[in-house]
Amino acid sequence: MECIVGNTENSLEGYKSLARLATEMTRCFLEEIHLDFCDCEWFEANMSAPLGVVLACAADDLNDVSIVGMHEKTKDILARNGFLTEYGYGHEETVLLPRCPTVA
């Protein structure tokens, strides 16, 4: 099964989108599910937790979930909290920017 993920923001529409995704996945048992992020150029970072719940429920039904077609910007957003490591994306080293000097 292939599920298309679009732009997802922290809004009612974002939660409705994840609810639709969850509904689609509840029909699956022992299937391969491919989440295609090709249409997703923005995925709000705090929405990774609800997405994680949806994917965990799919995994509980013995489905094999994979993430494909991810844009670099979306990948960067979801990789920051380690969300993608379970789905085959390496955890790249985080680049820390120097702190601004304090003014006395």
DRENDO-1510 file (C-alpha; in Angstrom, 1 decimal, always signed):
<recs>
REC; n; res; u; v; w
REC; 1; MET; +0.0; +0.0; +0.0 .
REC; 2; GLU; +1.2; +3.5; -0.8 .
REC; 3; CYS; +0.1; +6.5; +1.3 .
REC; 4; ILE; +0.9; +10.0; +0.1 .
REC; 5; VAL; +1.9; +12.5; +2.8 .
REC; 6; GLY; +1.4; +16.2; +2.0 .
REC; 7; ASN; +2.5; +19.3; +3.9 .
REC; 8; THR; +1.6; +19.0; +7.5 .
REC; 9; GLU; +1.3; +21.8; +9.9 .
REC; 10; ASN; +0.3; +22.1; +13.6 .
REC; 11; SER; -3.3; +22.9; +12.8 .
REC; 12; LEU; -6.7; +21.2; +12.7 .
REC; 13; GLU; -6.1; +20.3; +9.1 .
REC; 14; GLY; -2.7; +18.8; +10.0 .
REC; 15; TYR; -4.3; +16.5; +12.6 .
REC; 16; LYS; -7.2; +15.6; +10.2 .
REC; 17; SER; -4.6; +14.6; +7.6 .
REC; 18; LEU; -2.9; +12.3; +10.1 .
REC; 19; ALA; -6.3; +10.9; +11.2 .
REC; 20; ARG; -7.0; +10.1; +7.5 .
REC; 21; LEU; -3.7; +8.4; +7.2 .
REC; 22; ALA; -4.4; +6.4; +10.4 .
REC; 23; THR; -7.8; +5.3; +9.0 .
REC; 24; GLU; -6.1; +4.1; +5.7 .
REC; 25; MET; -3.6; +2.1; +7.7 .
REC; 26; THR; -6.1; +0.4; +10.0 .
REC; 27; ARG; -7.2; -1.6; +6.9 .
REC; 28; CYS; -3.7; -3.1; +6.6 .
REC; 29; PHE; -2.5; -6.3; +8.2 .
REC; 30; LEU; +0.8; -8.0; +7.3 .
REC; 31; GLU; +1.4; -5.5; +4.4 .
REC; 32; GLU; +4.1; -3.3; +3.2 .
REC; 33; ILE; +3.2; +0.3; +3.7 .
REC; 34; HIS; +5.2; +3.0; +1.8 .
REC; 35; LEU; +4.7; +6.5; +3.1 .
REC; 36; ASP; +5.5; +8.7; +0.1 .
REC; 37; PHE; +6.6; +12.2; +1.1 .
REC; 38; CYS; +7.2; +13.4; -2.5 .
REC; 39; ASP; +4.3; +16.0; -2.1 .
REC; 40; CYS; +5.5; +17.1; +1.4 .
REC; 41; GLU; +7.8; +20.1; +1.4 .
REC; 42; TRP; +7.0; +21.1; +5.0 .
REC; 43; PHE; +6.2; +18.8; +8.0 .
REC; 44; GLU; +6.0; +20.7; +11.3 .
REC; 45; ALA; +8.5; +19.1; +13.7 .
REC; 46; ASN; +6.0; +18.7; +16.6 .
REC; 47; MET; +3.7; +16.7; +14.3 .
REC; 48; SER; +6.3; +13.9; +14.3 .
REC; 49; ALA; +4.9; +12.6; +17.6 .
REC; 50; PRO; +1.4; +12.1; +16.3 .
REC; 51; LEU; +2.8; +10.6; +13.1 .
REC; 52; GLY; +4.9; +8.3; +15.2 .
REC; 53; VAL; +1.7; +7.0; +17.0 .
REC; 54; VAL; +0.1; +6.3; +13.6 .
REC; 55; LEU; +3.1; +4.4; +12.4 .
REC; 56; ALA; +3.4; +2.5; +15.7 .
REC; 57; CYS; -0.2; +1.4; +15.4 .
REC; 58; ALA; +0.5; +0.2; +11.8 .
REC; 59; ALA; +3.6; -1.7; +13.1 .
REC; 60; ASP; +1.5; -3.3; +15.9 .
REC; 61; ASP; -0.6; -4.8; +13.1 .
REC; 62; LEU; +2.6; -6.5; +11.8 .
REC; 63; ASN; +2.9; -4.1; +8.8 .
REC; 64; ASP; +6.3; -3.2; +7.4 .
REC; 65; VAL; +6.4; +0.6; +7.2 .
REC; 66; SER; +8.9; +2.5; +5.1 .
REC; 67; ILE; +9.3; +6.2; +4.2 .
REC; 68; VAL; +10.2; +7.2; +0.7 .
REC; 69; GLY; +10.4; +10.3; -1.5 .
REC; 70; MET; +11.5; +12.7; +1.2 .
REC; 71; HIS; +12.7; +16.2; +0.3 .
REC; 72; GLU; +15.8; +17.4; +2.1 .
REC; 73; LYS; +14.0; +20.1; +4.0 .
REC; 74; THR; +11.4; +17.6; +5.4 .
REC; 75; LYS; +14.2; +15.1; +6.1 .
REC; 76; ASP; +16.1; +17.7; +8.1 .
REC; 77; ILE; +13.0; +18.5; +10.1 .
REC; 78; LEU; +12.2; +14.9; +11.0 .
REC; 79; ALA; +15.8; +13.9; +11.5 .
REC; 80; ARG; +16.5; +16.4; +14.2 .
REC; 81; ASN; +14.7; +14.4; +16.9 .
REC; 82; GLY; +15.9; +11.0; +15.6 .
REC; 83; PHE; +12.4; +10.1; +14.3 .
REC; 84; LEU; +13.8; +8.8; +11.0 .
REC; 85; THR; +16.5; +6.5; +12.3 .
REC; 86; GLU; +13.9; +3.7; +12.7 .
REC; 87; TYR; +12.9; +4.1; +9.0 .
REC; 88; GLY; +16.3; +3.6; +7.4 .
REC; 89; TYR; +17.6; +7.2; +7.4 .
REC; 90; GLY; +20.9; +7.7; +9.2 .
REC; 91; HIS; +21.2; +10.1; +12.0 .
REC; 92; GLU; +23.5; +12.8; +10.5 .
REC; 93; GLU; +25.7; +14.6; +12.9 .
REC; 94; THR; +24.1; +17.8; +14.1 .
REC; 95; VAL; +26.0; +21.0; +13.4 .
REC; 96; LEU; +26.0; +23.3; +16.4 .
REC; 97; LEU; +26.3; +27.0; +15.7 .
REC; 98; PRO; +28.6; +29.1; +17.9 .
REC; 99; ARG; +26.8; +31.0; +20.7 .
REC; 100; CYS; +26.4; +34.7; +20.4 .
REC; 101; PRO; +28.8; +36.6; +22.7 .
REC; 102; THR; +27.1; +38.0; +25.7 .
REC; 103; VAL; +27.1; +41.8; +26.2 .
REC; 104; ALA; +28.2; +42.9; +29.6 .
</recs>
